[in-house]
Amino acid sequence: MPTETAVIANITDQRYMASRMYGTFQIAACGEGEPFALTRITSRTAVMDYGDKRTLPLPISARDIAEDICREINSDAGEKSFLGVFVCAGEAPTEAELRSAQEKLDDFCRALVAAADREWERSHSFLFIHDLQRRAAKRLGVEKEWHYQARETEECPGCGERVKPGVAVCKSCHAILNREKALALGLMQPTPAADARPAALRAK
């Protein structure tokens, strides 16, 4: 008798793991340029222990396991969250299933970006923007000031505010961070010593 199976489709580049008493499941992520990744789930048997040396084997269908895993992953980000995994009706996702999943994921990403916009307006702090919101912005292809992660910024020596590398003037304390760029943009006046230099040197 062939082993019963169910197939989980993942339309994101995030890999997931789910642990159960009857096994650990690795949910594959999409490779570059792939529209989805598939993970095949087989049926398992759990054991109920009555505590008096009696046990009862509990067969669990592959589809029940797959749906439980998808439910856990998708609900991990809060109310009405959807993180891009679903159980296929067959051996592979249909066009309708993929379209529905893409729409649900895009809707959730838009909600995440809107929440990040509100938080950024309130705090202007990268600390309150979480990775899921950054991934949502990336998926939607939207440019957001808060999308820059802390490692992509540097600290202003004047006030400690996180700023993008290469910024001419800190927007918080107005310290000059890049003298050449600030001069070129007319954000500061050249010093008399700079005026005394030859024109060829001043142009550099």
C-alpha atoms as a printed R data frame, in Angstrom:
    type eleno elety resid chain resno      x      y       z
1   ATOM     1    CA   MET     A     1  0.000  0.000   0.000
2   ATOM     2    CA   PRO     A     2  1.559  3.348  -1.013
3   ATOM     3    CA   THR     A     3  2.297  5.915   1.721
4   ATOM     4    CA   GLU     A     4 -0.176  8.762   1.858
5   ATOM     5    CA   THR     A     5  1.352 12.135   1.038
6   ATOM     6    CA   ALA     A     6  0.427 15.808   0.958
7   ATOM     7    CA   VAL     A     7  2.325 18.661  -0.664
8   ATOM     8    CA   ILE     A     8  3.087 22.068   0.874
9   ATOM     9    CA   ALA     A     9  3.852 24.940  -1.497
10  ATOM    10    CA   ASN     A    10  5.917 27.925  -0.373
11  ATOM    11    CA   ILE     A    11  5.901 31.053  -2.565
12  ATOM    12    CA   THR     A    12  8.561 32.917  -0.558
13  ATOM    13    CA   ASP     A    13 12.330 32.701  -0.151
14  ATOM    14    CA   GLN     A    14 11.969 31.993   3.573
15  ATOM    15    CA   ARG     A    15 12.697 28.521   4.896
16  ATOM    16    CA   TYR     A    16 10.559 27.290   7.785
17  ATOM    17    CA   MET     A    17 10.836 24.523  10.341
18  ATOM    18    CA   ALA     A    18  8.063 22.886  12.365
19  ATOM    19    CA   SER     A    19  8.645 20.445  15.209
20  ATOM    20    CA   ARG     A    20  6.087 17.918  16.361
21  ATOM    21    CA   MET     A    21  6.206 14.969  18.761
22  ATOM    22    CA   TYR     A    22  6.202 12.699  15.714
23  ATOM    23    CA   GLY     A    23  8.901 14.481  13.744
24  ATOM    24    CA   THR     A    24 10.556 17.694  12.545
25  ATOM    25    CA   PHE     A    25  9.618 19.167   9.173
26  ATOM    26    CA   GLN     A    26 11.723 21.466   6.997
27  ATOM    27    CA   ILE     A    27  9.632 23.571   4.606
28  ATOM    28    CA   ALA     A    28 11.679 24.395   1.526
29  ATOM    29    CA   ALA     A    29 12.126 27.973   0.302
30  ATOM    30    CA   CYS     A    30 12.003 29.232  -3.280
31  ATOM    31    CA   GLY     A    31 15.312 29.393  -5.077
32  ATOM    32    CA   GLU     A    32 16.243 32.446  -7.130
33  ATOM    33    CA   GLY     A    33 13.794 32.857 -10.004
34  ATOM    34    CA   GLU     A    34 11.532 30.038  -8.816
35  ATOM    35    CA   PRO     A    35  7.813 30.818  -8.349
36  ATOM    36    CA   PHE     A    36  7.374 28.247  -5.574
37  ATOM    37    CA   ALA     A    37  9.035 25.398  -3.677
38  ATOM    38    CA   LEU     A    38  7.401 22.109  -2.757
39  ATOM    39    CA   THR     A    39  7.751 19.997   0.376
40  ATOM    40    CA   ARG     A    40  6.233 16.536   0.463
41  ATOM    41    CA   ILE     A    41  4.703 15.417   3.769
42  ATOM    42    CA   THR     A    42  3.991 11.781   4.639
43  ATOM    43    CA   SER     A    43  1.560 10.389   7.179
44  ATOM    44    CA   ARG     A    44  2.897  9.628  10.650
45  ATOM    45    CA   THR     A    45  1.880  7.801  13.807
46  ATOM    46    CA   ALA     A    46  1.863  9.507  17.170
47  ATOM    47    CA   VAL     A    47  1.589  7.622  20.448
48  ATOM    48    CA   MET     A    48 -0.795  8.452  23.270
49  ATOM    49    CA   ASP     A    49  0.574  7.412  26.656
50  ATOM    50    CA   TYR     A    50 -2.091  6.637  29.238
51  ATOM    51    CA   GLY     A    51  0.472  6.793  32.049
52  ATOM    52    CA   ASP     A    52 -0.178  3.253  33.247
53  ATOM    53    CA   LYS     A    53  2.161  1.500  30.825
54  ATOM    54    CA   ARG     A    54 -0.548  1.476  28.184
55  ATOM    55    CA   THR     A    55 -0.105  3.331  24.915
56  ATOM    56    CA   LEU     A    56 -2.339  3.924  21.956
57  ATOM    57    CA   PRO     A    57 -0.982  4.516  18.442
58  ATOM    58    CA   LEU     A    58 -2.631  7.478  16.720
59  ATOM    59    CA   PRO     A    59 -2.305  7.579  12.934
60  ATOM    60    CA   ILE     A    60 -2.175 11.150  11.579
61  ATOM    61    CA   SER     A    61 -2.885 11.758   7.927
62  ATOM    62    CA   ALA     A    62 -0.374 13.599   5.762
63  ATOM    63    CA   ARG     A    63 -2.928 16.262   4.925
64  ATOM    64    CA   ASP     A    64 -3.731 16.895   8.597
65  ATOM    65    CA   ILE     A    65 -0.011 17.313   9.302
66  ATOM    66    CA   ALA     A    66  0.490 19.620   6.302
67  ATOM    67    CA   GLU     A    67 -2.504 21.791   7.185
68  ATOM    68    CA   ASP     A    68 -1.366 22.014  10.813
69  ATOM    69    CA   ILE     A    69  2.126 23.120   9.746
70  ATOM    70    CA   CYS     A    70  0.788 25.737   7.325
71  ATOM    71    CA   ARG     A    71 -1.642 27.027   9.931
72  ATOM    72    CA   GLU     A    72  1.182 27.478  12.443
73  ATOM    73    CA   ILE     A    73  3.509 29.220   9.968
74  ATOM    74    CA   ASN     A    74  0.880 31.529   8.538
75  ATOM    75    CA   SER     A    75 -0.512 32.575  11.918
76  ATOM    76    CA   ASP     A    76  2.925 33.331  13.363
77  ATOM    77    CA   ALA     A    77  2.795 37.028  12.445
78  ATOM    78    CA   GLY     A    78 -0.459 37.942  14.153
79  ATOM    79    CA   GLU     A    79 -4.090 38.367  13.222
80  ATOM    80    CA   LYS     A    80 -4.961 37.653   9.585
81  ATOM    81    CA   SER     A    81 -1.315 36.978   8.781
82  ATOM    82    CA   PHE     A    82 -0.288 34.904   5.785
83  ATOM    83    CA   LEU     A    83  3.345 34.042   5.120
84  ATOM    84    CA   GLY     A    84  3.026 32.273   1.793
85  ATOM    85    CA   VAL     A    85  2.646 28.554   2.526
86  ATOM    86    CA   PHE     A    86 -0.353 26.407   1.692
87  ATOM    87    CA   VAL     A    87 -1.365 22.801   1.100
88  ATOM    88    CA   CYS     A    88 -1.859 21.932  -2.542
89  ATOM    89    CA   ALA     A    89 -5.011 20.131  -3.598
90  ATOM    90    CA   GLY     A    90 -2.886 17.847  -5.761
91  ATOM    91    CA   GLU     A    91  0.763 17.051  -6.375
92  ATOM    92    CA   ALA     A    92  1.566 20.642  -7.390
93  ATOM    93    CA   PRO     A    93 -0.147 24.016  -6.996
94  ATOM    94    CA   THR     A    94 -2.659 25.030  -9.635
95  ATOM    95    CA   GLU     A    95 -2.625 28.455 -11.264
96  ATOM    96    CA   ALA     A    96 -5.699 29.377  -9.217
97  ATOM    97    CA   GLU     A    97 -4.026 28.291  -5.964
98  ATOM    98    CA   LEU     A    98 -0.887 30.256  -6.757
99  ATOM    99    CA   ARG     A    99 -2.862 33.344  -7.736
100 ATOM   100    CA   SER     A   100 -4.913 33.181  -4.532
101 ATOM   101    CA   ALA     A   101 -1.779 32.739  -2.391
102 ATOM   102    CA   GLN     A   102  0.001 35.635  -4.125
103 ATOM   103    CA   GLU     A   103 -2.999 37.906  -3.554
104 ATOM   104    CA   LYS     A   104 -3.237 36.959   0.130
105 ATOM   105    CA   LEU     A   105  0.492 37.479   0.632
106 ATOM   106    CA   ASP     A   106  0.462 40.850  -1.143
107 ATOM   107    CA   ASP     A   107 -2.521 41.985   0.963
108 ATOM   108    CA   PHE     A   108 -0.699 41.025   4.142
109 ATOM   109    CA   CYS     A   109  2.489 42.737   2.949
110 ATOM   110    CA   ARG     A   110  0.557 45.942   2.302
111 ATOM   111    CA   ALA     A   111 -0.822 45.773   5.849
112 ATOM   112    CA   LEU     A   112  2.703 45.290   7.223
113 ATOM   113    CA   VAL     A   113  4.054 48.245   5.248
114 ATOM   114    CA   ALA     A   114  1.168 50.450   6.407
115 ATOM   115    CA   ALA     A   115  1.866 49.498  10.030
116 ATOM   116    CA   ALA     A   116  5.575 50.269   9.557
117 ATOM   117    CA   ASP     A   117  4.701 53.655   8.029
118 ATOM   118    CA   ARG     A   118  2.624 54.526  11.087
119 ATOM   119    CA   GLU     A   119  5.382 53.425  13.454
120 ATOM   120    CA   TRP     A   120  8.026 55.354  11.518
121 ATOM   121    CA   GLU     A   121  5.882 58.492  11.584
122 ATOM   122    CA   ARG     A   122  5.576 58.104  15.353
123 ATOM   123    CA   SER     A   123  9.128 57.162  16.342
124 ATOM   124    CA   HIS     A   124 11.516 57.517  13.379
125 ATOM   125    CA   SER     A   125 13.449 54.630  14.892
126 ATOM   126    CA   PHE     A   126 14.780 51.612  13.033
127 ATOM   127    CA   LEU     A   127 14.492 49.651  16.266
128 ATOM   128    CA   PHE     A   128 10.710 49.469  15.949
129 ATOM   129    CA   ILE     A   129 10.691 48.251  12.332
130 ATOM   130    CA   HIS     A   130 10.912 44.484  12.272
131 ATOM   131    CA   ASP     A   131 12.370 42.221   9.627
132 ATOM   132    CA   LEU     A   132  8.990 41.010   8.406
133 ATOM   133    CA   GLN     A   133  8.018 44.589   7.522
134 ATOM   134    CA   ARG     A   134 11.287 45.104   5.642
135 ATOM   135    CA   ARG     A   135 10.701 41.880   3.710
136 ATOM   136    CA   ALA     A   136  7.169 43.062   2.910
137 ATOM   137    CA   ALA     A   137  8.476 46.331   1.474
138 ATOM   138    CA   LYS     A   138 11.028 44.426  -0.576
139 ATOM   139    CA   ARG     A   139  8.392 42.062  -1.935
140 ATOM   140    CA   LEU     A   140  6.122 44.954  -2.953
141 ATOM   141    CA   GLY     A   141  9.043 46.851  -4.474
142 ATOM   142    CA   VAL     A   142  8.370 50.015  -2.485
143 ATOM   143    CA   GLU     A   143 11.078 52.426  -1.347
144 ATOM   144    CA   LYS     A   144 10.767 53.345   2.313
145 ATOM   145    CA   GLU     A   145 13.128 55.326   4.489
146 ATOM   146    CA   TRP     A   146 12.629 52.799   7.279
147 ATOM   147    CA   HIS     A   147 13.563 49.919   4.962
148 ATOM   148    CA   TYR     A   148 17.252 50.597   5.608
149 ATOM   149    CA   GLN     A   149 18.486 48.280   8.332
150 ATOM   150    CA   ALA     A   150 20.756 49.385  11.145
151 ATOM   151    CA   ARG     A   151 23.760 47.723   9.537
152 ATOM   152    CA   GLU     A   152 23.176 49.912   6.449
153 ATOM   153    CA   THR     A   153 23.479 53.082   8.501
154 ATOM   154    CA   GLU     A   154 26.184 54.721  10.557
155 ATOM   155    CA   GLU     A   155 26.100 56.756  13.720
156 ATOM   156    CA   CYS     A   156 26.323 60.537  13.608
157 ATOM   157    CA   PRO     A   157 29.304 61.572  15.791
158 ATOM   158    CA   GLY     A   158 27.401 64.672  16.856
159 ATOM   159    CA   CYS     A   159 24.132 63.245  18.184
160 ATOM   160    CA   GLY     A   160 24.260 59.477  17.703
161 ATOM   161    CA   GLU     A   161 21.351 59.398  15.250
162 ATOM   162    CA   ARG     A   162 21.496 56.609  12.649
163 ATOM   163    CA   VAL     A   163 22.108 58.108   9.195
164 ATOM   164    CA   LYS     A   164 22.733 56.685   5.741
165 ATOM   165    CA   PRO     A   165 26.375 56.393   4.670
166 ATOM   166    CA   GLY     A   166 27.566 59.378   2.634
167 ATOM   167    CA   VAL     A   167 24.997 61.840   3.965
168 ATOM   168    CA   ALA     A   168 26.308 65.412   3.852
169 ATOM   169    CA   VAL     A   169 24.555 66.816   6.912
170 ATOM   170    CA   CYS     A   170 22.847 65.091   9.848
171 ATOM   171    CA   LYS     A   171 19.133 65.904   9.732
172 ATOM   172    CA   SER     A   172 18.900 65.840  13.532
173 ATOM   173    CA   CYS     A   173 21.824 67.950  14.772
174 ATOM   174    CA   HIS     A   174 22.951 69.441  11.414
175 ATOM   175    CA   ALA     A   175 26.546 68.315  11.928
176 ATOM   176    CA   ILE     A   176 28.613 68.281   8.726
177 ATOM   177    CA   LEU     A   177 29.338 64.613   7.992
178 ATOM   178    CA   ASN     A   178 30.719 64.922   4.461
179 ATOM   179    CA   ARG     A   179 32.505 68.254   3.923
180 ATOM   180    CA   GLU     A   180 33.058 67.875   0.161
181 ATOM   181    CA   LYS     A   181 29.435 66.973  -0.504
182 ATOM   182    CA   ALA     A   182 28.148 69.732   1.774
183 ATOM   183    CA   LEU     A   183 30.283 72.300  -0.104
184 ATOM   184    CA   ALA     A   184 29.116 71.019  -3.484
185 ATOM   185    CA   LEU     A   185 25.478 71.251  -2.408
186 ATOM   186    CA   GLY     A   186 25.913 74.751  -0.972
187 ATOM   187    CA   LEU     A   187 25.074 73.553   2.536
188 ATOM   188    CA   MET     A   188 28.142 75.257   3.992
189 ATOM   189    CA   GLN     A   189 30.450 78.115   3.060
190 ATOM   190    CA   PRO     A   190 34.078 77.426   2.107
191 ATOM   191    CA   THR     A   191 36.605 78.577   4.688
192 ATOM   192    CA   PRO     A   192 39.054 81.365   3.790
193 ATOM   193    CA   ALA     A   193 41.852 78.800   3.722
194 ATOM   194    CA   ALA     A   194 39.943 76.795   1.167
195 ATOM   195    CA   ASP     A   195 39.458 79.934  -0.966
196 ATOM   196    CA   ALA     A   196 43.202 80.468  -1.038
197 ATOM   197    CA   ARG     A   197 43.849 77.157  -2.683
198 ATOM   198    CA   PRO     A   198 44.364 76.994  -6.475
199 ATOM   199    CA   ALA     A   199 41.180 76.551  -8.470
200 ATOM   200    CA   ALA     A   200 42.312 73.123  -9.669
201 ATOM   201    CA   LEU     A   201 42.519 71.916  -6.068
202 ATOM   202    CA   ARG     A   202 39.248 73.528  -5.073
203 ATOM   203    CA   ALA     A   203 37.472 71.697  -7.851
204 ATOM   204    CA   LYS     A   204 38.452 68.293  -6.447
